[in-house]
Amino acid sequence: MKAKNILLVDDDRDLVQTTKAFLEARGYAVATAHSGVEARDELQRKRPDLAVLDIMMDHDTDGFNLAHAIKNDPTTAGIPVIIVSGFTKELETKTHVFEPMMYRDWPAAKFFEKPVKLGVLADAVAELLAGAEVSLGAPLPADDAQV
């Protein structure tokens, strides 16, 4: 069976590489981007089966805007989105930035606060992809590692 494609978007390059390696070890094909702009370019190149996004990248709501763009475009609306972000830790000091987000429909199927255990993220990916075959091949990193 063909590997499911995941788009992983976060400005933390170390987190992206760790998460990418972890998901690839489970049989997924992973494309990466480090901003909303890069992610939009990647979406034009290849439509993923699922997207994992941070919220705060080039600007504080970059990932949230990207998630809404995915959901509002008929060609990408069916792509499940997982948000992995630490933005809730910023709510108190940046209420004016995040408050408008809180009154809109949430554009993600799942939300995880950073850091998230990689095994928990992988379980959510598998759940949303509904039955994707994951090859286990070589020894895998511990499922309790966090990103």
Secondary structure, DSSP 4 states (H G I P E B T S, - for coil): -PPPEEEEE-S-HHHHHHHHHHHHTTT-EEEEESSHHHHHHHHHH---SEEEE-S-SSSTTHHHHHHHHHHHSTTTTTS-EEEEE-GGGGTTT-HHHHHHHHTS----SEEEESS-BHHHHHHHHHHHHTS------S----TT-B-
